[in-house]
Amino acid sequence: MKTSTIAEAKNNLSQLIHQLDTGEAIHLTRHGKPVAVMLSEANYQKLTQKNTSLYQAIQHWRSQLESDIALTGTELKSLRAASQEREFSWDE
């Protein structure tokens, strides 16, 4: 994640815009706190597409993942079986 102060961004705007071509967002900070994000036009268009459903967005995200990190059914069952249940009560 690339970050820049607002003052640095003001002084190096052209350079930062060229860096946006790589597809990575640039987070702008003021006094060390994030205040804004610069995006390439292509990434902005992806975020603002009106016809993208949540399902389509999730499928797109999953397609970006490496295929070797998926869990098999057996692995998933063993993880679920090993997880501890949390105690819950409606009483306070």
N, C-alpha and C positions, 0 to 999 in steps of 0.2 A: 504494500500500500504506500503510495507516494503521498507525502504531505508537504505543505508549503505554508509559510505565514502569508498573511494578506500583503504585507509590505514587500516580501520577496516576489509574490505573484505580480504585484504592480510593476516591479522593476524588470521582471523576466517573463512577461505575458507571452510574447512570441515563442519563446523556448518552451514554455509549459504547453501551449497549444500544439506544438509539434510533438510533444511527448504524449498527448492524448491520442495521437494516431495509433499508438500501440494497443489501445483498447483499455488501458488501465485508467481508473479514475484518479483524480488528484484531490485530496482533502485539504481544505484551507482552514487555517487556525488563527485565532486571535487570543493572545495571552495564553497560548498553550491549549486552548479549548477548541474543538472542532465547531465551525460555524457554517461551512458551505462545502459543496462538492462540485468540481468541474468534470464534465463528461464530454466525450466526443459526440458529434451529431448522430453517428450510427448507434451508439449506446443509448442516447436520449430517445431516439425513435423506437428502439426496442422496448424501452420502459413505458412509453406513452402510447403504444399501439392499442387502439380501442377494441379490437376484435380478439385479443389474446385472453383466453379463459384461464382460470387458476389451474385447471388440469393441463392445458397446453404449456403453461409456464413451468409447472412441475416436470412435465415430460422433457421439456427443453433442458432444464437443469440436470435431470438424470442423464440425458444424453451427453452432457459435458463431463460427467464423472468417468474415471477410468474403470474399465469393465472388471478388473481384477479385485476390486474392493467390495463387490457384492457378496452377500451372505447366502449360503445355500439353505435350503429348508431345514436340514439337520442342524446346522450351526445356529439358526434362529431359534429352533425349538430348545436347544441346549441352553442358550442364553436366557430364554424365557423361564425355563425350569429352574435355573440357578438364581434368578432374581428373587430378592426377599420381598415379602409382602409388607406393606405399610399398615400400621394399626390406624384405625379410624373410628371415631365416635362422634355422633351428633351432639352428645352431651359435652358441656364445657368443663 
